[in-house]
Amino acid sequence: MPQIQRRRAVSVKIGSVVVGPDAPVVVQSIPIKLPKVRYEATTTKPDNVSLTVRSGPGGTCEVYWLMKKVSQKDLLDMAVNKLKDQIKKVGGVQNINEENMPEAHIRGDINTQYKCIGAAIITMQQAGFQRVGFISEPPPGMITTRQ
């Protein structure tokens, strides 16, 4: 059962994500160790897609859309459908802009093979996502602030 917590997430800014300090968040995650890198905090949008990528047994790759494990084909199909739904929601492709275009946010375990991360990026780009970013953790002791 997911817990509802108040917490901050921090990311590298390439279509990155942060959940504000006062926003309730349903915390569900596949256990991974995130890389610690320089970051810039931004605000997430509810239409964004959250992916978790990690290396699987025997050199395979595991990709999760929220908490659901998906194949590369399923990932492509789900991503295309997500964009189609967004286009309908805003009243047509002519109304899509940077403000309402969903982003893909990838959480990749620090030990994940790059081919796994790369495949997820390429799949999301093939589906039509123009912004694909990475979730990371701030260095220990770093205080995150919103600007």
N, C-alpha and C positions, 0 to 999 in steps of 0.2 A: 504494500500500500504506500503510495507516495506521501511524503511529508510536505506540508506547506511551511516554508521558511521565509524569512526576510534576509537576503544576502546580496552581495555584489558579485558579479562576474566581470572579468576583465579580459581585454583582447588586444590583439594587434589590429591596427586600423587598415584593413583591406576589406571593407564591408563588414567590419567587426561588430561586436555586440557587448553591451553591458546592461544589466538589469539594475535600475535605480535602487537606492538604499531603502526606499519605502514601498517598493512594489512587492506584493506577495507572489511567490514563485512556487510552482509545483516542482519539487526536486526529484528527478528520476535520472539516473545516469548509469551507463555501462562503466565498470571500473577500469580506468586508465590513468596514466601519469602524464599530465600536460607539460609541455616545455615551458620554461620560464624565460620570457623575453621582454624587450621594451614594448610598451603598449600605449594606446590612446583610447580612453573610454568614450563610448558612444551609447546611444539608446537603441534597444532592440524594438522591432515592430512585430506585432502579433502574426503577420503573414509570413515572416521569415521561416526558413527551413533549418532545423537543427540536425546535423549528421554527426555520428560518432564513427571513427574509422580506427581499426586496429588490426595487427597481424593475427592471422589465425593459425591453426595447426598445419604443419607441412608446407609453410611458405604461402598459404592462402591469405586472402584479405577478407575481413569482416566489416560490413557497412551496416549501420543502424540508422533508420529514419525515426527520430525520437527513440523509442524503446524497441522498435520492431526491426529484426534482422532482415535485410533485403539483398537480393541478387543485383548485379549490375543492370540487368534488363528491367527488373522491378523498379530500381532507382530511377532509371531513365523514364519509364512509364509514369511513375508517381510525380516526378518533377515536371514532365510535360503537362500532366493533368492539373497540377498545382497552378501553373501559369495560365492554362486555359480557364480555370475557375476564377483566377484573379482578373483576367480580361473581361469575363462575363460580369464580375462583381462591379467593375468600374465603368461598364457600359460600352465596351469595345476597345480594340487595340489603339485607336486614336487617343484614348484617354489615359493610356499607360504613361507614367513619367517616373522620375527618380524617387519621388515621394511615396508612390504606391507600388513600385516594382519590388517584389520580395527578393531577399538576399538568401544565399546559402551560407551557413556557418558550420565549419568543420572543426570538430574536436578530435585531434589525432594524438594517440599515445606517443610519448617521446621516443619509444622504441619501434614504432610502426615503420615498416618498409616504405620508402618513398613511392614505390609503384602503387601501393594501396591508396595513398593520399592523392597521387597524380590521377589515378583512374576515377576517383570520386570527383575531382575538379573537372576533368574532361567531360564526364557524364553530365554534370550539372550545366556546364557550358553548352554542350550539345543540346540539352533540353531547352536552352534559351536564357538561363540565368546569367545576367551580366556582371553581377557582383558575387564573388565567392571569397569568403574570408576565413580566418583561423581563430580559434579560441585558445587563449593561453592564460597562464597565471602570472600575477605580478611577482617580482622578487620579494623574499621574506622581509617584513617590516615596512613595505611600501604602502603608503596610504593612498587610496584612490579618491579622487575628487571629480566632481562633475563641473564643467565650465559652462 
